[in-house]
Amino acid sequence: MLNIDLKYLFDLYGEKLVNDLIERLNEDGSNASGDGAKSLRYRSKKSRLEITGNKYLGALSDGLSPSQFRSQDPKQAPSPLTIKEWVKRKVAVGAADKEITRLAFAIARSIQTRGTLEKFGYGGNGTDFIKFVIDKNNKPLMEDIATETLEQIGVALESKFLTYKELEIK
């Protein structure tokens, strides 16, 4: 059985995708504290590539809608602690800590009831930075996977052919 190993290719693309995600976060102004960018990692195996990062990056990219919260229970709202650093850097630059905390709680409640706020430039949705990077890299990655797979199949067939070549058929 043929065992295709694409780990080295996934290592190359894993590093590229993480770097592209960080670059896109910086370009669109979403990298407020830098924690999300610092959390991005990749893991590769011979047939798999996995990109991981802070949970809130998905919400940042895709946006949040009120329907994502099961109830109006304040415990279901986004954590004000995760929003606080963003508020400090983007909304209330130079404000006192008490004011920043108050704003973070208000924004968390607002996201819970209304979804991601359009006035902060996300159009009521997310920034789509993940989709942007995937779309940018999808075609070259698929082409490289196809090329490498064909090469590995060719090597495997050649190896099998050479094994049988020395047999004498009567």
SEDO-637422 format. One record per residue (C-alpha): residue number from 1; residue in one letter; x, y, z. Coordinates in Angstrom, 1 decimal. Example, Ala and Ser with C-alpha at 12.3 -4.5 7.8 and 13.67 -1.06 7.14 Angstrom:
<nodes>
n=1; res=a; c1=12.3; c2=-4.5; c3=7.8
n=2; res=s; c1=13.7; c2=-1.1; c3=7.1
</nodes>
This chain:
<nodes>
n=1; res=m; c1=0.0; c2=0.0; c3=0.0
n=2; res=l; c1=1.2; c2=3.5; c3=-0.8
n=3; res=n; c1=1.9; c2=5.7; c3=2.2
n=4; res=i; c1=2.0; c2=9.3; c3=1.1
n=5; res=d; c1=4.0; c2=11.6; c3=3.4
n=6; res=l; c1=3.3; c2=15.3; c3=3.1
n=7; res=k; c1=4.8; c2=16.4; c3=6.5
n=8; res=y; c1=7.6; c2=18.5; c3=5.0
n=9; res=l; c1=5.1; c2=20.2; c3=2.7
n=10; res=f; c1=2.7; c2=20.9; c3=5.6
n=11; res=d; c1=5.6; c2=22.2; c3=7.7
n=12; res=l; c1=6.4; c2=24.8; c3=4.9
n=13; res=y; c1=2.7; c2=25.8; c3=4.5
n=14; res=g; c1=2.1; c2=25.7; c3=8.3
n=15; res=e; c1=4.8; c2=28.3; c3=8.8
n=16; res=k; c1=3.5; c2=30.4; c3=5.8
n=17; res=l; c1=-0.1; c2=30.3; c3=6.9
n=18; res=v; c1=0.8; c2=31.4; c3=10.5
n=19; res=n; c1=2.9; c2=34.2; c3=9.2
n=20; res=d; c1=0.2; c2=35.2; c3=6.7
n=21; res=l; c1=-2.5; c2=35.2; c3=9.5
n=22; res=i; c1=-0.3; c2=37.4; c3=11.7
n=23; res=e; c1=0.4; c2=39.8; c3=8.7
n=24; res=r; c1=-3.3; c2=40.0; c3=7.9
n=25; res=l; c1=-4.2; c2=40.7; c3=11.6
n=26; res=n; c1=-1.6; c2=43.6; c3=11.5
n=27; res=e; c1=-2.9; c2=44.9; c3=8.2
n=28; res=d; c1=-6.5; c2=45.1; c3=9.1
n=29; res=g; c1=-5.8; c2=46.5; c3=12.6
n=30; res=s; c1=-7.2; c2=43.5; c3=14.5
n=31; res=n; c1=-4.0; c2=42.8; c3=16.4
n=32; res=a; c1=-4.7; c2=45.0; c3=19.4
n=33; res=s; c1=-2.8; c2=43.3; c3=22.2
n=34; res=g; c1=-0.8; c2=40.9; c3=20.0
n=35; res=d; c1=-2.0; c2=37.9; c3=22.2
n=36; res=g; c1=-4.0; c2=36.4; c3=19.3
n=37; res=a; c1=-1.0; c2=36.6; c3=16.9
n=38; res=k; c1=1.4; c2=35.2; c3=19.5
n=39; res=s; c1=-1.0; c2=32.2; c3=20.1
n=40; res=l; c1=-1.0; c2=31.1; c3=16.5
n=41; res=r; c1=0.8; c2=27.7; c3=16.0
n=42; res=y; c1=0.8; c2=24.9; c3=13.5
n=43; res=r; c1=1.2; c2=21.2; c3=13.8
n=44; res=s; c1=1.9; c2=18.9; c3=10.9
n=45; res=k; c1=1.8; c2=15.2; c3=10.4
n=46; res=k; c1=2.4; c2=13.2; c3=7.3
n=47; res=s; c1=-1.3; c2=13.6; c3=6.2
n=48; res=r; c1=-2.5; c2=16.6; c3=8.2
n=49; res=l; c1=-1.9; c2=20.3; c3=8.9
n=50; res=e; c1=-3.6; c2=21.9; c3=11.9
n=51; res=i; c1=-3.5; c2=25.6; c3=12.8
n=52; res=t; c1=-4.4; c2=26.6; c3=16.3
n=53; res=g; c1=-4.7; c2=29.9; c3=18.2
n=54; res=n; c1=-6.7; c2=31.7; c3=20.9
n=55; res=k; c1=-10.4; c2=30.9; c3=20.7
n=56; res=y; c1=-11.4; c2=34.5; c3=20.2
n=57; res=l; c1=-9.6; c2=34.6; c3=16.8
n=58; res=g; c1=-12.5; c2=32.7; c3=15.3
n=59; res=a; c1=-15.0; c2=35.2; c3=16.6
n=60; res=l; c1=-12.8; c2=38.1; c3=15.4
n=61; res=s; c1=-12.7; c2=36.5; c3=11.9
n=62; res=d; c1=-16.3; c2=35.3; c3=11.6
n=63; res=g; c1=-18.0; c2=37.9; c3=13.8
n=64; res=l; c1=-20.6; c2=37.1; c3=16.5
n=65; res=s; c1=-24.3; c2=37.2; c3=16.3
n=66; res=p; c1=-26.7; c2=37.4; c3=19.2
n=67; res=s; c1=-28.1; c2=34.0; c3=18.3
n=68; res=q; c1=-24.7; c2=32.4; c3=19.3
n=69; res=f; c1=-25.5; c2=33.1; c3=23.0
n=70; res=r; c1=-28.0; c2=30.5; c3=24.4
n=71; res=s; c1=-29.7; c2=33.0; c3=26.7
n=72; res=q; c1=-29.5; c2=36.6; c3=27.9
n=73; res=d; c1=-27.6; c2=35.3; c3=30.9
n=74; res=p; c1=-24.6; c2=37.5; c3=31.5
n=75; res=k; c1=-22.4; c2=34.4; c3=31.9
n=76; res=q; c1=-23.0; c2=33.7; c3=28.2
n=77; res=a; c1=-21.6; c2=37.1; c3=27.1
n=78; res=p; c1=-18.0; c2=37.4; c3=25.8
n=79; res=s; c1=-15.6; c2=37.8; c3=28.7
n=80; res=p; c1=-14.9; c2=41.5; c3=29.5
n=81; res=l; c1=-11.4; c2=40.5; c3=30.5
n=82; res=t; c1=-10.6; c2=39.4; c3=27.0
n=83; res=i; c1=-12.1; c2=42.6; c3=25.6
n=84; res=k; c1=-10.4; c2=44.9; c3=28.1
n=85; res=e; c1=-7.0; c2=45.0; c3=26.3
n=86; res=w; c1=-8.8; c2=45.8; c3=23.0
n=87; res=v; c1=-10.7; c2=48.6; c3=24.7
n=88; res=k; c1=-7.5; c2=50.0; c3=26.1
n=89; res=r; c1=-5.8; c2=50.1; c3=22.7
n=90; res=k; c1=-8.7; c2=50.9; c3=20.3
n=91; res=v; c1=-11.6; c2=52.5; c3=22.1
n=92; res=a; c1=-10.4; c2=54.4; c3=25.2
n=93; res=v; c1=-6.7; c2=55.1; c3=24.7
n=94; res=g; c1=-5.3; c2=56.8; c3=27.8
n=95; res=a; c1=-8.5; c2=56.2; c3=29.9
n=96; res=a; c1=-8.3; c2=55.2; c3=33.5
n=97; res=d; c1=-8.4; c2=51.5; c3=34.3
n=98; res=k; c1=-11.9; c2=51.8; c3=35.9
n=99; res=e; c1=-13.3; c2=53.4; c3=32.8
n=100; res=i; c1=-11.7; c2=50.8; c3=30.6
n=101; res=t; c1=-13.2; c2=48.0; c3=32.7
n=102; res=r; c1=-16.6; c2=49.7; c3=32.6
n=103; res=l; c1=-16.5; c2=49.9; c3=28.8
n=104; res=a; c1=-15.3; c2=46.3; c3=28.4
n=105; res=f; c1=-18.3; c2=45.1; c3=30.4
n=106; res=a; c1=-20.7; c2=47.3; c3=28.3
n=107; res=i; c1=-19.2; c2=46.1; c3=25.1
n=108; res=a; c1=-19.5; c2=42.4; c3=26.2
n=109; res=r; c1=-23.1; c2=42.9; c3=27.0
n=110; res=s; c1=-23.7; c2=44.7; c3=23.7
n=111; res=i; c1=-22.1; c2=41.9; c3=21.7
n=112; res=q; c1=-24.3; c2=39.4; c3=23.6
n=113; res=t; c1=-27.5; c2=41.3; c3=22.7
n=114; res=r; c1=-26.6; c2=42.8; c3=19.3
n=115; res=g; c1=-23.7; c2=40.8; c3=17.9
n=116; res=t; c1=-20.4; c2=42.3; c3=16.7
n=117; res=l; c1=-20.7; c2=46.1; c3=16.4
n=118; res=e; c1=-20.8; c2=47.6; c3=13.0
n=119; res=k; c1=-19.4; c2=50.9; c3=14.1
n=120; res=f; c1=-16.0; c2=49.4; c3=14.9
n=121; res=g; c1=-15.4; c2=48.6; c3=11.2
n=122; res=y; c1=-16.4; c2=44.9; c3=11.1
n=123; res=g; c1=-19.7; c2=45.5; c3=9.2
n=124; res=g; c1=-21.6; c2=43.5; c3=11.8
n=125; res=n; c1=-19.6; c2=40.5; c3=10.8
n=126; res=g; c1=-16.0; c2=39.6; c3=11.3
n=127; res=t; c1=-12.8; c2=40.7; c3=9.6
n=128; res=d; c1=-12.7; c2=37.5; c3=7.5
n=129; res=f; c1=-8.9; c2=37.4; c3=8.0
n=130; res=i; c1=-8.9; c2=33.5; c3=8.3
n=131; res=k; c1=-10.9; c2=33.1; c3=5.0
n=132; res=f; c1=-8.7; c2=35.7; c3=3.3
n=133; res=v; c1=-5.5; c2=33.8; c3=4.2
n=134; res=i; c1=-7.0; c2=30.4; c3=3.3
n=135; res=d; c1=-8.2; c2=31.7; c3=-0.1
n=136; res=k; c1=-4.8; c2=33.2; c3=-0.8
n=137; res=n; c1=-3.0; c2=29.9; c3=-0.1
n=138; res=n; c1=-5.5; c2=27.2; c3=-1.1
n=139; res=k; c1=-4.6; c2=26.9; c3=-4.8
n=140; res=p; c1=-0.8; c2=26.8; c3=-4.4
n=141; res=l; c1=-1.1; c2=24.3; c3=-1.5
n=142; res=m; c1=-3.4; c2=22.0; c3=-3.5
n=143; res=e; c1=-1.1; c2=22.2; c3=-6.5
n=144; res=d; c1=1.9; c2=21.3; c3=-4.3
n=145; res=i; c1=0.0; c2=18.4; c3=-2.7
n=146; res=a; c1=-1.0; c2=17.1; c3=-6.1
n=147; res=t; c1=2.6; c2=17.4; c3=-7.5
n=148; res=e; c1=4.2; c2=15.7; c3=-4.4
n=149; res=t; c1=1.6; c2=12.9; c3=-4.4
n=150; res=l; c1=2.2; c2=12.2; c3=-8.0
n=151; res=e; c1=6.0; c2=12.2; c3=-7.4
n=152; res=q; c1=5.6; c2=9.8; c3=-4.5
n=153; res=i; c1=3.3; c2=7.5; c3=-6.5
n=154; res=g; c1=5.9; c2=7.5; c3=-9.3
n=155; res=v; c1=8.7; c2=6.6; c3=-7.0
n=156; res=a; c1=6.7; c2=3.8; c3=-5.4
n=157; res=l; c1=5.7; c2=2.4; c3=-8.8
n=158; res=e; c1=9.3; c2=2.6; c3=-10.0
n=159; res=s; c1=10.5; c2=0.8; c3=-6.9
n=160; res=k; c1=7.9; c2=-2.0; c3=-7.4
n=161; res=f; c1=8.7; c2=-2.3; c3=-11.1
n=162; res=l; c1=12.4; c2=-2.7; c3=-10.4
n=163; res=t; c1=11.7; c2=-5.4; c3=-7.8
n=164; res=y; c1=9.7; c2=-7.5; c3=-10.3
n=165; res=k; c1=12.1; c2=-6.7; c3=-13.2
n=166; res=e; c1=14.6; c2=-9.2; c3=-11.9
n=167; res=l; c1=12.1; c2=-12.1; c3=-11.8
n=168; res=e; c1=12.2; c2=-14.5; c3=-14.6
n=169; res=i; c1=8.8; c2=-15.4; c3=-16.0
n=170; res=k; c1=8.5; c2=-18.8; c3=-17.8
</nodes>
